Amino acid sequence: MGSALLPTLWLKREVDAAIRDTLDKVLVLRFGRTADASCLHLDDILAKSSWDISKFASVALVDMDSEEIQVYIDYFDITLVPATIFFFNAHHMKMDSG
């Protein structure tokens, strides 16, 4: 899925560990699907910018088709694909873009 340059998280425990262990950096989680053209386009953008933002952010891809990930999809009420969620020091960052 996605990019060979960005890690893909398939299991709930992998997502939990990424959120818990990413300290003093913003964690960017892209929730999406393998076959979605919009996801692949966003993955390309994230992969190209990941080195530039590496001092203050880490990026990972999350496969929405994984059964274990459904708990996050429900919790964050993800309805649009792709969805990008930001964390800082294990806390979800809410953004108002409207």
N, C-alpha and C positions, 0 to 999 in steps of 0.2 A: 504494500500500500504506500502511496504517497512518495516520499523522497528517500533515497538511499542515504542522504546526509542527516536526516532527522530521525530520532528514535521513535518507534511506534509502540504504543502501550496497548496491550490486548487484554490484560487482566486487571481486576479491581485492585489487587494488592500492588501492582506496578504503578497505578495512578495514585494510590494512597502514599506509596513511598516517594514518588516524585513530588507530591504536594508537601509532604512532611520534611523531606530532606533538602529541598531547595530553599536555602536561607540567604538573606540579604540580596536576593535577586528576584525579579519578577519571573514567574513561571507562566508561560503562554501554552495553553492546551488547546489544540485544534481538534474538535470533534467532527468526524466526517466518515465518508464511505469510500471504499476502494474504487468503485466504478463511476463515481460522480465527477464530471468534468470541472465543476466549480471547486471541488476539493483539490483536485490535481493542480488547478491554476493557483489556488491559495498556497498549496504545499510548495510550489515552485517559488513563489514570492517569499515565503518564510525561509526556505532553504537558502535563497540568495542573500537574504538579509541577516541570517543567523550569526554569521561571523561578525558583522558590524555591531550587532547588539549584544554580543556574548559577554561583555563586561558587566552588563546590568540586567540581562534577561536570558532565560533558557527556554527553548521551544521543544515541544513534543507533540506527536500526533496520537490521537486516540481513535481507535476503530469502533464506530457506533454499532456495527453489526455483531460485535462480541456480546454474548449473553450476559457476561459479568458486568459489563459497562452500563447496562440498563439502569442500575441504581443511580448513577450520576445523571443520566438523561432525564430521569424522573425528578431527581432532586433539583436540578438546575432548570427544569422545564424547557428542555431543548426541543424546539419544534422546527427550526430552520437548519438546513445543511448547506455549507459548513457553519459551525458555531465556534466562536473563539472565547475562551474563558481565561481570565487573568487571576493569578494568586500572588500574594506577597507575604512571606513569612507564614505560610500555611493558612492564610486568610483570603477568602474570595474577595476580589475587588469588584464592586459594582460601579458601572459607568453609565452615565446618562448621555446618550448621543442624540437626544431629541430636542 
